[in-house]
Amino acid sequence: MIALEDFLGAVRSCIGTPVVHMGRTPGKAIDCVGLPWAACNMLGMGLESTRTYNALPSAEDMANGLAAYCDEVESGGHLWQVFVGSQARHIVIPSGVNECGQQLVIHAWGHGRRQVCQTVFDRRVARRWNIRGVA
């Protein structure tokens, strides 16, 4: 079993990685689905790749990819599937709160800086997921 703090440490180590669709290499190229996948594999989980989606995946495509190594949960969650426009097609990782009490997330955000970053959370959550083997 991997500790949640170790998982979050691996995710944080990817901050600054350029965002590239279907990227899976920390420090080189990563996308929002690849970020938690890469963090898990950095910790020795040996997950199979989830490269089964196009540039604008549907919410179900995202959910199907996550279901390969995650279980959906009612509250909390290691990963959140969030809305971008009318579709839940982005993955963020809750990472704590800032000094103002605002929820922070780490994600591979393809807008603006186009890199993995930690930002204040500003999206609606569609689904919450826990990674099997992380506690």
C-alpha positions as CSV (number, residue, x, y, z in Angstrom):
1,M,0.0,0.0,0.0
2,I,1.3,3.5,-0.9
3,A,0.7,6.4,1.5
4,L,-1.4,9.2,0.1
5,E,1.4,11.7,1.1
6,D,3.9,9.7,-0.9
7,F,1.5,9.8,-3.9
8,L,1.1,13.6,-3.5
9,G,4.9,14.0,-3.2
10,A,5.3,12.2,-6.5
11,V,2.6,14.4,-8.1
12,R,4.3,17.5,-6.8
13,S,7.6,16.4,-8.2
14,C,6.0,16.7,-11.7
15,I,5.1,20.5,-11.3
16,G,6.6,22.3,-14.2
17,T,6.5,19.4,-16.6
18,P,5.2,20.5,-20.0
19,V,1.7,19.5,-21.0
20,V,1.6,17.2,-24.0
21,H,-1.5,15.2,-25.0
22,M,-1.0,11.5,-23.9
23,G,2.4,12.4,-22.3
24,R,3.5,10.0,-19.6
25,T,7.0,11.1,-18.8
26,P,7.6,13.3,-15.7
27,G,9.9,16.3,-16.5
28,K,9.4,15.8,-20.3
29,A,5.7,15.5,-21.3
30,I,2.5,14.8,-19.4
31,D,-1.3,15.3,-19.6
32,C,-4.0,15.3,-17.0
33,V,-4.6,11.6,-17.1
34,G,-0.9,10.8,-17.3
35,L,-0.1,12.8,-14.2
36,P,-1.6,10.5,-11.6
37,W,-0.6,7.5,-13.7
38,A,3.0,8.6,-13.8
39,A,3.0,9.4,-10.0
40,C,1.8,5.9,-9.3
41,N,4.4,4.3,-11.5
42,M,7.1,6.5,-9.9
43,L,6.2,4.8,-6.7
44,G,6.4,1.3,-8.2
45,M,2.8,0.5,-8.9
46,G,3.4,-0.7,-12.5
47,L,0.1,0.5,-13.9
48,E,-0.7,-0.2,-17.6
49,S,-1.0,2.8,-19.8
50,T,-4.4,4.4,-20.3
51,R,-3.8,5.9,-23.8
52,T,-7.3,5.1,-25.1
53,Y,-8.7,8.6,-25.6
54,N,-8.6,11.3,-28.3
55,A,-7.7,15.0,-27.9
56,L,-11.2,15.9,-26.7
57,P,-12.3,12.8,-24.7
58,S,-15.8,12.3,-23.6
59,A,-16.6,12.1,-19.9
60,E,-17.2,8.4,-20.2
61,D,-13.9,7.8,-22.0
62,M,-12.2,9.5,-19.0
63,A,-14.2,7.5,-16.5
64,N,-13.4,4.2,-18.3
65,G,-9.7,5.0,-18.3
66,L,-9.8,5.9,-14.6
67,A,-11.8,2.7,-13.7
68,A,-8.8,0.6,-14.8
69,Y,-7.0,1.6,-11.6
70,C,-9.4,3.6,-9.5
71,D,-12.7,3.1,-7.7
72,E,-15.4,5.8,-7.7
73,V,-16.2,7.3,-4.3
74,E,-19.0,9.6,-3.0
75,S,-16.8,12.1,-1.2
76,G,-13.1,13.0,-0.8
77,G,-11.1,11.3,-3.5
78,H,-7.5,11.1,-4.7
79,L,-8.5,12.3,-8.1
80,W,-11.4,14.5,-9.3
81,Q,-12.9,14.3,-12.7
82,V,-14.1,17.9,-13.4
83,F,-16.0,19.9,-15.9
84,V,-14.4,21.9,-18.7
85,G,-17.3,23.5,-20.4
86,S,-20.1,21.0,-20.6
87,Q,-18.0,17.9,-20.4
88,A,-16.2,16.3,-17.4
89,R,-13.0,15.8,-19.3
90,H,-10.2,17.0,-17.0
91,I,-8.5,15.3,-14.1
92,V,-7.2,17.2,-11.0
93,I,-5.6,16.0,-7.8
94,P,-6.6,17.8,-4.6
95,S,-3.5,18.9,-2.8
96,G,-4.6,20.8,0.3
97,V,-5.8,24.3,1.0
98,N,-3.9,27.7,0.9
99,E,-3.6,30.3,3.7
100,C,-7.0,31.7,2.7
101,G,-8.7,28.3,3.1
102,Q,-9.2,27.8,-0.7
103,Q,-9.0,24.3,-2.2
104,L,-5.8,23.7,-4.2
105,V,-5.3,21.1,-6.9
106,I,-2.4,19.9,-9.0
107,H,-3.1,19.3,-12.6
108,A,-1.7,19.2,-16.1
109,W,-3.4,22.3,-17.5
110,G,-3.0,22.9,-21.2
111,H,-4.1,26.5,-21.1
112,G,-1.8,29.5,-20.2
113,R,1.5,28.1,-19.1
114,R,0.9,24.6,-20.5
115,Q,2.5,22.8,-17.6
116,V,1.8,20.9,-14.5
117,C,0.9,23.4,-11.9
118,Q,-0.9,23.9,-8.5
119,T,-3.8,26.3,-8.7
120,V,-6.9,27.3,-6.7
121,F,-9.7,24.9,-7.6
122,D,-12.4,26.6,-9.7
123,R,-14.3,23.8,-11.5
124,R,-17.3,21.7,-10.7
125,V,-16.6,18.1,-9.7
126,A,-18.4,15.4,-11.7
127,R,-16.9,12.3,-10.2
128,R,-14.4,11.4,-7.5
129,W,-12.0,8.5,-7.6
130,N,-9.6,6.7,-5.2
131,I,-6.6,5.0,-6.6
132,R,-6.4,1.3,-5.7
133,G,-3.3,0.7,-3.6
134,V,-3.1,4.3,-2.2
135,A,-4.3,5.0,1.3
